[in-house]
Amino acid sequence: MKTKILILLMLIQTAATARNVDLSTVPKRNTVALTIYNSEDLTLVRETRVVTFKKGVNPLQFSWANTLIDPSSVELRFVTQADKLDVLDTTFPHDKPQMLYWNVQSDIDGEATIEITYFTSGITWSADYVAIAGADESNTKLEGFVRVYNNSGEEYEDASIRLIVGSINLVEKIAQLAKIPMQEVDKLEREEAKQLRDRAARNLMKDVSIVTAAGAASSPAAPPAEKQIIKEGLSEYFVFSIEGTETIQNGWSKRMRSIQTTTVPLKIQYRYRPQEYGEQLVRMYLMTNDKDSKLGQSPLPDGVVRVFRENGRGGLSYLTQQPIKYIPVGDKIELNLGPDPKVIFELLEKKFSRDEIWMHLRDADVYRRVGDGKIQIDVNSDVAGWDDHELYVQRVRNYTGKPIDIEVRRTYPGHVVFRSNLSPKLHDYQTVQFSAGVETGKHDLPFEVVRHQGRNAKQNNVALEQADVAR
């Protein structure tokens, strides 16, 4: 299906009468640009056509039958001869519900370029990446692709394509246009909210101009040039512009390269984070979206990463497939490869003791610590507080044949003191994090947890103490 624009050429016979001349042109698109905003299932379409006008009133007909085009968003602009052309009115015929007419007053006989913009839904895109680690896992070859899906009912030939990457809060923009608090947006009338939404989206996309294919045309026998994606940084989001043009057929998808194959430095870390990865030690591939890693030109969009490793025999071993979130410039790309059978991770409790016991003597309504003189422990006394001392060893057996880095996070509710010489730090007020380099073989990482119980507990957080802990 293609949107139709017909021009009805009118000759003015007298000041009061006019008659139709033989009609019949469907001007071919000169250019078409798609700006695809996934988060709102919204695509801004800009198309230009060269139209021949006659002096007088020229009706232009636009049809969107069998498409997902939003008719209320359709706008007409004159790119050339703008001072000699004027839209008198826009009509939506009752007997043709998927069509509109513009009556254009022309002061010229001749050609002019018009631009028609509108929003459509049903056009989306997704990103995917392929990472191939070297045999020694010191770096990885990373390449990226985007795939555009067209289920809009309309076909777009030789279209320039832009992909909006990032989070854009249209509700906030609508509230700004309406000059109301964000919580009041839901109370707007449906039509008013829709108009404001279209205005907000247009404002966000207004910096994206039509770009036609650059360079000389190649011979029919020459292979097509490799498509590249140019990154433009805007204030709140990024636009990935695909160089040249692509034909996006209705009901089809097209895959295009977004990141050329580049060798990225790779770091391996073993992590224990129960809240993120469950009760297991997992192996992570870590990369950084920055210039030092030959990346960092722009954020990386949400997508799926497929990870392989060179097996040293001229082939590849499949490691994992994982979705990733939007990655800003400077952030890490973190790929979870799951548990490594060559690394055994165990938590062993070595010792338990209890001290700082306080009794509540009900008859006297006083508290006494056990050990401070003679205390009568009978039915008239209760245990009011105490400290539990738990000595642990984090045992790691490394059979990989090379040193590994381990990061451990453990959460302790209540009033807790964490003692060790592992240089711990707080990830949050109840979570301790420590790291260690582990050589091959068996290694024990000791630490002590002191839990203040009953009246001994004064707060709900973890305090860190640097101390040598006996194994």
Sequence and secondary structure as in RCSB ss.txt:
>XXXX:A:sequence
MKTKILILLMLIQTAATARNVDLSTVPKRNTVALTIYNSEDLTLVRETRVVTFKKGVNPLQFSWANTLIDPSSVE
LRFVTQADKLDVLDTTFPHDKPQMLYWNVQSDIDGEATIEITYFTSGITWSADYVAIAGADESNTKLEGFVRVYN
NSGEEYEDASIRLIVGSINLVEKIAQLAKIPMQEVDKLEREEAKQLRDRAARNLMKDVSIVTAAGAASSPAAPPA
EKQIIKEGLSEYFVFSIEGTETIQNGWSKRMRSIQTTTVPLKIQYRYRPQEYGEQLVRMYLMTNDKDSKLGQSPL
PDGVVRVFRENGRGGLSYLTQQPIKYIPVGDKIELNLGPDPKVIFELLEKKFSRDEIWMHLRDADVYRRVGDGKI
QIDVNSDVAGWDDHELYVQRVRNYTGKPIDIEVRRTYPGHVVFRSNLSPKLHDYQTVQFSAGVETGKHDLPFEVV
RHQGRNAKQNNVALEQADVAR
>XXXX:A:secstr
   EEEE  EEE SSS EEE        EEEEEEEEEGGGTEEEEEEEEEEEE SEEEEEEEE TTS B GGG E
EEESSSGGGEEEEEEE  TT TTEEEEEEEES SEEEEEEEEEEE SEEEEEEEEEEE TT SEEEEEEEEEEEE
 SS  EEEEEEEEEES   HHHHHHHHHTS GGGGGGS HHHHHHHHHHHHHHHHTT       S    TTS   
   EEEEE SS EEEEEEEEEEE TT EEEEEEEEEEEEE EEEEEE HHHH SS EEEEEEE SGGGT  SS B
 SEEEEEEEE SSSSEEEEEEEEE  B TT EEEEEEE  TTEEEEEEEEEEEEEEEEEEETTTTEEEETTSS  
  STTEEEEEEEEEEEEEEEEEE SSS EEEEEEEE  SEEEEEESS  EEEETTEEEEEEEE SEEEEEEEEEE
EEEETT   SSEEEEE     
